[in-house]
Amino acid sequence: MIVTGGKTVYGAAVGILMLEARFPRIPGDMGNAQSWPFPVMYKVVRGASPDRVVRQKADGLLGAFIDAARELVADGVDGITTNCGFLSLFQEELSQAIPVPVITSSLYQVSMVNRLMPAGKRAGILTISGSTLTQAHLDAADVPAGTPVGSTEGLREFTRAILDNELTLNVELAREDNVQAAILMKEKHPDLGGFVLECTNMCPYAADIVEATGLPVWSMVSFVEWFHSGLAPRRFQKSD
């Protein structure tokens, strides 16, 4: 058998651009390598703090994200993603700058989920920061106008601990924040048919939201698993 090289690292199709953060990343979080059923490669974008990306629109960071993405591609990945839904603002620029597929944000699932919904139902967005999720972020991801948006902002633990980049996280309080925000959304929007989690740190609580609301949930973890299935499809054994 003859094989051809050209990469530095093999077997990790997905490269993840990481914010520079210190808060705990529990299983289910994109930044916890145990969350994935396949190998991934990480690259930390220095200076890209949660506050700067979420509250300040990642101002001045585009070049750093492009450079980090190019490094991951040079090392051998076949596709690029990020670990913050607010980076929908960089989708077009990253796609133009690197030679592999890119998904920057879970928000790109909203239009797709809407097409899955039964008559009279639509997707809603659950975000870590409703006050800074702007129309520009939504337009960049082709989110339909009027899409319901709920947030954990102002609750006890989750938003503060993540965006203030704290060293500790009360996981149960964070779970309660996510579930409470989802329940409030469902009560406010009777036509809600499912949730798209904007924040990649919400992924560990997706099953809790389904259990509490009875509605399906799509997260960045589910999106990247779909993404990976295109980059590295399963090979099925031929039947006799």
C-alpha positions in Angstrom: 0.0 0.0 0.0 1.3 3.5 -0.9 0.1 6.5 1.0 0.6 10.2 0.4 1.6 12.8 3.0 1.3 16.5 3.1 0.0 17.1 6.6 1.7 17.3 10.0 -1.1 15.7 12.0 -3.5 13.0 10.7 -6.9 11.8 12.0 -8.3 15.1 13.3 -10.6 16.5 10.7 -12.1 19.3 12.8 -10.0 22.3 14.0 -11.6 24.4 16.8 -10.6 28.1 17.3 -10.8 28.7 21.0 -11.3 31.9 23.0 -8.6 32.6 25.5 -10.4 31.8 28.8 -9.9 30.2 32.2 -13.4 29.3 33.3 -14.0 25.5 33.8 -15.0 23.6 30.7 -17.0 20.6 31.8 -17.8 17.5 29.6 -20.2 18.7 26.9 -18.4 22.0 26.5 -16.7 22.4 23.1 -13.4 23.1 24.9 -13.4 19.8 26.8 -11.8 17.3 24.4 -13.8 14.5 26.1 -17.0 16.0 24.6 -16.1 14.6 21.2 -16.5 11.0 19.8 -13.6 11.8 17.3 -10.2 13.6 17.6 -10.2 17.3 17.2 -7.4 19.9 17.2 -7.5 23.1 19.2 -5.9 26.5 18.6 -6.3 29.3 21.2 -6.7 32.8 19.8 -4.7 34.9 22.1 -6.5 38.1 23.3 -9.9 36.7 22.4 -11.5 36.8 25.9 -15.2 36.0 26.4 -15.8 39.7 27.3 -14.1 41.0 24.2 -15.8 38.6 21.8 -19.3 38.6 23.3 -19.6 42.1 24.7 -17.3 44.0 22.3 -18.1 42.2 19.0 -14.6 40.7 18.8 -13.3 44.1 17.8 -9.8 44.0 16.3 -9.6 40.2 16.4 -10.4 39.1 12.9 -6.7 38.9 11.8 -5.9 36.7 14.8 -8.7 34.3 14.0 -7.6 34.1 10.4 -4.0 33.4 11.4 -5.0 30.7 13.9 -7.3 29.1 11.3 -4.5 29.0 8.8 -2.2 27.3 11.3 -4.8 24.6 12.0 -5.2 24.0 8.3 -1.4 23.8 7.8 -1.3 21.3 10.7 -3.8 19.1 9.0 -7.4 19.8 9.8 -10.1 19.5 7.1 -12.6 22.0 8.5 -12.7 24.9 11.0 -15.1 25.8 13.7 -15.1 28.2 16.6 -16.3 28.0 20.2 -18.4 31.1 20.4 -21.7 31.7 18.6 -21.1 35.5 18.4 -18.4 34.8 15.9 -21.0 34.6 13.2 -19.7 38.1 12.4 -16.5 36.4 11.0 -18.1 33.7 8.9 -17.6 35.4 5.5 -14.1 36.6 6.1 -12.9 33.3 7.5 -14.5 31.4 4.6 -12.7 33.6 2.1 -9.4 33.4 3.9 -8.9 29.7 4.3 -9.2 26.7 1.9 -11.5 24.4 4.0 -15.1 24.5 5.1 -15.9 26.8 8.1 -18.8 27.0 10.6 -18.4 29.8 13.0 -21.6 29.8 14.9 -24.5 27.6 16.1 -26.8 30.3 14.9 -26.5 28.9 11.3 -28.7 26.1 12.4 -31.8 28.3 13.0 -33.0 28.4 9.4 -32.4 24.7 9.0 -34.3 23.9 12.2 -37.2 26.0 11.0 -37.5 23.8 8.0 -37.8 20.7 10.2 -40.6 22.2 12.4 -44.2 21.1 12.1 -46.8 23.6 10.9 -47.1 26.6 13.2 -43.9 26.0 15.0 -40.5 27.7 14.8 -37.0 27.6 16.3 -35.9 29.9 19.1 -32.4 31.0 20.2 -31.1 30.7 23.7 -28.1 32.9 24.2 -25.6 33.8 27.0 -26.0 37.5 26.4 -29.3 38.8 24.9 -28.2 42.4 25.4 -25.2 42.1 23.1 -26.6 39.6 20.5 -27.2 42.2 17.8 -29.1 42.2 14.5 -25.7 42.1 12.8 -24.9 38.7 14.5 -28.3 37.3 13.4 -28.2 38.7 9.9 -24.7 37.2 9.4 -26.2 33.8 10.2 -29.3 34.3 8.0 -31.6 34.1 11.1 -35.1 34.9 10.1 -36.5 38.2 11.4 -38.6 37.9 14.5 -37.0 34.7 15.7 -37.6 34.4 19.5 -34.5 35.0 21.6 -34.1 34.1 25.3 -31.1 34.5 27.5 -29.5 33.4 30.8 -28.4 36.9 31.3 -29.4 38.3 34.7 -29.8 34.9 36.3 -27.6 33.6 39.1 -24.6 31.9 37.7 -24.0 30.9 34.1 -23.7 34.2 32.2 -21.7 35.9 34.9 -19.2 33.0 35.5 -18.5 32.6 31.8 -18.4 36.2 30.6 -16.4 37.4 33.6 -14.1 34.5 33.0 -14.2 33.2 36.6 -12.1 30.3 37.9 -15.1 28.5 39.4 -18.5 27.4 38.1 -21.4 26.1 40.1 -22.5 23.6 37.6 -25.9 23.0 39.2 -26.7 26.7 39.3 -25.6 27.0 35.7 -27.8 24.1 34.8 -30.7 25.7 36.6 -30.1 29.0 34.7 -30.2 27.3 31.3 -33.4 25.3 32.2 -35.1 28.4 33.7 -34.4 30.5 30.6 -35.7 27.8 28.3 -38.9 27.3 30.3 -39.5 31.1 30.2 -39.0 31.1 26.5 -41.5 28.3 26.0 -44.1 30.1 28.2 -43.6 33.4 26.3 -43.7 31.8 22.8 -46.5 29.2 22.3 -45.3 28.6 18.8 -41.8 27.6 19.9 -40.9 24.2 18.4 -37.3 23.8 19.5 -34.2 25.6 20.7 -30.9 26.5 19.1 -28.2 27.1 21.7 -26.1 30.0 20.6 -23.5 29.6 23.3 -21.1 26.6 23.1 -20.9 26.5 26.9 -24.6 25.7 27.0 -24.1 22.3 25.3 -23.7 20.3 28.6 -27.2 21.3 29.6 -29.0 20.4 26.3 -30.5 17.2 27.7 -31.7 19.0 30.8 -33.5 21.5 28.6 -35.2 18.8 26.5 -36.3 17.0 29.7 -37.7 20.2 31.2 -39.5 21.6 28.2 -40.3 18.6 26.0 -38.8 20.4 23.0 -35.8 19.4 20.9 -32.5 21.2 21.3 -29.7 21.8 18.7 -26.3 22.9 20.0 -22.8 23.6 18.6 -21.9 20.1 19.6 -24.6 18.6 17.5 -23.7 21.0 14.6 -20.0 20.0 14.7 -20.9 16.3 14.8 -22.9 16.8 11.6 -20.0 18.9 10.2 -17.5 16.1 11.0 -19.8 13.5 9.3 -19.2 15.4 6.0 -15.5 15.8 6.5 -14.9 12.2 7.5 -17.9 10.0 6.6 -18.1 6.6 8.3 -17.0 3.8 6.1 -19.5 0.9 6.3 -18.4 -2.7 6.0 -19.5 -4.4 2.8 -22.0 -7.1 3.3 -21.2 -10.6 1.9 
